């Protein structure tokens, strides 16, 4: 089984992100690219950067017709074991967002912190960003600010009413030093893990190559997915319905009274 090394766990704690040595096998990565193409074909009216809840088969109630292939990826025991290395032995899957930036006009992801978007209290999530295609400086790879998670503080965000962004909340100017950012370059099948307070973003894709990452969202069961909360209500640029979002307990036991019934087929 996959697991983070002690050095990788320490790096995540220090920097707020890590690229583990473990990666998806080539055949699994190829199969997920086929699932990606099918997902895009199922959703001709949705920008491929905005394929939220892609792991929920059929009409997911959030404007996307999802695919069980992404749920299978999110529930992969080896990926879950990687997550356990940083959130503990009680792991809940609560989200999956496919960010597929097409060639030439792939949208920018503005600098932001995920915690502004999510109804989790206390805030705690590890995002596993899985590259299905090469993600590098040339085609708008993920960028992170190492150590920006350490204060466990959400900085002010401003709303931008633009159609060329994957998300519409941007860090306020002066909240951090962009010169400290590093590029997270990944080959197909490689992945990165990052903390809920990490400042991150991505430049637009103006290259001739598509760039796709699958963001798998996991929380420790010591936190509650509070369906009554609507953070950044209506201002995210992505259609979400947290009140009906299904949760999966993938490992351990629930410790905060989370609801594992809502959103699942009856």
Secondary structure, DSSP 8 states (H G I E B T S, - for coil): -----HHHHHHHHHHSEE--S----HHHHHHHHHHHHHHHHHTTTS-GGGEETTTSBEE-SSS-EE-HHHHHHHT-HHHHHHHHHHH-S-EEEEEEEEEEE-TTTB-BEEEE-GGGT--EES---EEEEEESS-B-GGGT-EEEETTTTTT-----EEE---SSBS-SEEE-TTSS-GGGEEEE-B-TT-EEEEETT--EEE--B-SSS-EEEEEEEEEETTSEE-TT--TTTT-SSS---GGG---EEEES--SS---SSTTS--
